[in-house]
Every structure is written in C-alpha cells, then in structure tokens.
Amino acid sequence: MRKALILFFLIFFSVVCFAQEQDKKVYIPKNLDECFIELKKELSQKELEEFKNKGEDKVIEYHHSLGMWIRNNWGLWSGSRLAKYFNEIGVYHPDDMSSIILDSLHRHLNGKDIKIEEQIKYYKDYWEKVKTKEKK
C-alpha cells in the first residue's frame, strides 16, 4: 500500500510539473530582428557560443532540434504572425522560414551581413524548380 501511495504521488507531481511546463507561454516574434532577441533569451550563453562558432555550413545540423523548436513554438505551421511576416517577404514553407532564421542568427552573431534577399531568392528558386519538375 505504501509503495502504491508513493508511486501515485510521483506520477501526480510529474503530471502537474509537465502540465505547467506545457502551459509556459512563448513569445512569438513578429520579424527577424525579434527572432534574434528571443533566441538570445531562450538559449544559454554556452549554446549561443557553440552555435556562433560552428561553420555556417554546419547550421543545418540544428534543423531537427532548434529549428523544430522554432517551427513548433513560434507557430510557423499554424499561420502565426511570424509565419505571416515570412509570407509577406515571399517565404511560405515553415522549414524554409526556420532555416532562414537559423542562418540569419548565425550571421548576426558573427557580425556578418544577413543577406536576406539572397536567402529568399534561394528558396523561391528552389520551389520554382520543384514546380517545373512537377509539370513535366
């Protein structure tokens, strides 16, 4: 009986703690500059340094971790204001949005030009090629 009671309380408190974590509200940025501000708040100094010191060609390694967090928590799949911002500049797929955020953050942290127009063109060209192949 005692073990069952202890197990009950452990499960109960785990559920309560998990539910509280799920209820944590995440601010959704309204543009790329706000993405930088929020990611600097969300990530530890160590994480930011590791990200900054990776080669730009290695940023893709964050697609399924930080990129997924961005897509899911900032509503890129559900039409959030950040998704609408990207739609307005010609980017429509959440994977492309999060990639632009990650590449831009890396450049920002390293004091480089973000080259947003170049990034947008890259994804527009990619999707144009996909459409062309589908038509054939």
JOPE-V988942 format. One record per residue. N is the residue number from 0. RES is the residue in three letters. SS is DSSP state (H for helix, E for strand, L for the rest). PHI is phi in whole degrees, -180 to 180 (999 if undefined). Layout:
{{N/RES/SS/PHI} {N/RES/SS/PHI}}
//
This chain:
{{0/MET/L/999} {1/ARG/H/-64} {2/LYS/H/-63} {3/ALA/H/-64} {4/LEU/H/-66} {5/ILE/H/-63} {6/LEU/H/-61} {7/PHE/H/-58} {8/PHE/H/-66} {9/LEU/H/-63} {10/ILE/H/-67} {11/PHE/H/-59} {12/PHE/H/-69} {13/SER/H/-65} {14/VAL/H/-64} {15/VAL/H/-62} {16/CYS/H/-64} {17/PHE/H/-64} {18/ALA/H/-63} {19/GLN/H/-65} {20/GLU/H/-64} {21/GLN/H/-67} {22/ASP/L/-80} {23/LYS/L/-59} {24/LYS/L/-83} {25/VAL/L/-111} {26/TYR/L/-71} {27/ILE/L/-100} {28/PRO/L/-61} {29/LYS/L/-103} {30/ASN/L/-160} {31/LEU/H/-65} {32/ASP/H/-61} {33/GLU/H/-69} {34/CYS/H/-59} {35/PHE/H/-61} {36/ILE/H/-61} {37/GLU/H/-69} {38/LEU/H/-69} {39/LYS/H/-67} {40/LYS/H/-79} {41/GLU/H/-74} {42/LEU/L/-93} {43/SER/L/-73} {44/GLN/H/-60} {45/LYS/H/-64} {46/GLU/H/-63} {47/LEU/H/-63} {48/GLU/H/-64} {49/GLU/H/-62} {50/PHE/H/-63} {51/LYS/H/-59} {52/ASN/H/-83} {53/LYS/L/-70} {54/GLY/L/-67} {55/GLU/H/-59} {56/ASP/H/-71} {57/LYS/H/-98} {58/VAL/H/-60} {59/ILE/H/-58} {60/GLU/H/-63} {61/TYR/H/-92} {62/HIS/L/-58} {63/HIS/L/-93} {64/SER/L/-118} {65/LEU/H/-62} {66/GLY/H/-61} {67/MET/H/-66} {68/TRP/H/-60} {69/ILE/H/-61} {70/ARG/H/-60} {71/ASN/H/-79} {72/ASN/H/-83} {73/TRP/L/-102} {74/GLY/L/65} {75/LEU/L/-70} {76/TRP/L/-85} {77/SER/L/-118} {78/GLY/L/75} {79/SER/L/-63} {80/ARG/H/-64} {81/LEU/H/-69} {82/ALA/H/-62} {83/LYS/H/-66} {84/TYR/H/-57} {85/PHE/H/-66} {86/ASN/H/-58} {87/GLU/H/-65} {88/ILE/L/-100} {89/GLY/L/94} {90/VAL/L/-115} {91/TYR/L/-119} {92/HIS/L/-97} {93/PRO/H/-55} {94/ASP/H/-63} {95/ASP/H/-67} {96/MET/H/-60} {97/SER/H/-68} {98/SER/H/-65} {99/ILE/H/-63} {100/ILE/H/-60} {101/LEU/H/-66} {102/ASP/H/-62} {103/SER/H/-68} {104/LEU/H/-61} {105/HIS/H/-59} {106/ARG/H/-65} {107/HIS/H/-60} {108/LEU/H/-64} {109/ASN/L/-96} {110/GLY/L/68} {111/LYS/L/-101} {112/ASP/L/-66} {113/ILE/L/-72} {114/LYS/L/54} {115/ILE/H/-61} {116/GLU/H/-63} {117/GLU/H/-65} {118/GLN/H/-66} {119/ILE/H/-60} {120/LYS/H/-61} {121/TYR/H/-56} {122/TYR/H/-74} {123/LYS/H/-62} {124/ASP/H/-62} {125/TYR/H/-58} {126/TRP/H/-69} {127/GLU/H/-66} {128/LYS/H/-64} {129/VAL/H/-62} {130/LYS/H/-61} {131/THR/H/-63} {132/LYS/H/-65} {133/GLU/H/-66} {134/LYS/H/-71} {135/LYS/L/-79}}
//
